[in-house]
Amino acid sequence: MQRSSHYVVQPVTVTAGVIRVPGDKSISHRTLMLGGIAEGVTEARGFLESEDCLATMKAMRALGVRIEQTGPQEVRVHGVGLRGLKAAGHALDMGNSGTAMRLMTGLLAGQSFSSELIGDASLMKRPMERAAAPLRLMGATIETTDGRPPVRISGSRGLSGIRYESPVASAQVKSAVLLGGLYASGPTTVIEPAVTRDHTERMLLSFGCRLDTAHSEVRLTPPVRLEACAFDVPGDFSSAAFFMVGGSIGGGRGLTIKGVGVNPTRTGLLDILALMGADLKVVNHRSAGAEPVADIEVRPARLRGIHVPEHLVPLAIDEFPALFVAAACADGETVVTGAEELRVKESDRIAVMAEGLEALGVECEVLPDGIRIQGRPSDAAFSGGEIDSHGDHRIAMSFSVASLRSQAAIRILDVANVATSFPDFPGVARAAGLDVRVGQ
Ligand code: S3P
């Protein structure tokens, strides 16, 4: 897809069908990183072949890991062992992915060789000190430029374990510290201000590590080795989120989304939509490796505005762009607070969503740490018009779903980055009943 591409999304009124979304992005990144330093061959089915995960794949290959793509969404990672990575000899380009850059900073902090991490224009503006600072406390030598990439990591003579009270509720920070902790001389403990996604912890356990977890505290005992394993990657809850909102605000029979990861540290949107009156059912529970999986059935419902409880914010952190679209279709006002992290995602998601909602005729007020959205609970909450996604994949997909309540077509600019998380979004969206066309 060319970098300048756009979507034209025509108004539709109903959703119907059974869909699947691609594999979980967080789990796919971690599969490559942990599989790469394990002993033996790690096999994963349902792997997400998106630009973000392919950037991690390229980086791990440059560090000496053989990774085979054995079929669609299937990888075999030939682990080189905890001490087997080799210097890449060039800067590692993490593309658009904050997760890749922050987790790789942790993984590389304990290596005996030096590394440099760079990324695209959006990533080069994002804060990296949040991961670098605790790793420095462990003894790593890491340079950022005014807190931003490039991240330069010097070869290390060994790290020490720390007890780190993170000031920010971030799974990326927690994971960077734990990955550094794999190379530490003693245990590493991370205490979070709020619970965040725990995929790293679950996967470390699957690879045979010792972890002790209590509510928002995790302690890693440095392992002698990681043991390769095989698992299925569940569908990405964050990709399913667009269709949970679409199925709620559209008419018709609604949607069933099969095989979605429902790890409770990811499913805050289910709780938020339930508070708004949505009709969502999580059925057919099973597990994929260490992760819970289920099918999600969503039926149209009349939504009402709420003040989103702040404790749900970290559990729904990537779902707010989609949620804002739901809020714009609800009865009354929706208020989100305690969500300042949204300002440092792939775009400033508070400002960019507000700009887009206003372009479609929705009244909203930007708050320092959130937004206030005045819902328009009619069949045509949105006027149609042109949206600039500012290269943010989740903004582009969220406004596509707005076409279920739009009076006219919505043109969404700068959508190429949808491929960072959901390469076939237009195809899956069409299967759900949306009319998304890609233009250059
Ligand atoms: C992620 C953690 C979250 C999330 C990101 C993926 C991860 O970021 O927004 O898309 O895989 O650990 P923060 O931990 O910085 O909130």
Residues whose N, C-alpha, C, O or C-beta is under 5 A from the ligand:
A	BS01	S3P	S26 T99 A169 S170 A171 Q172 V173 I317 D318
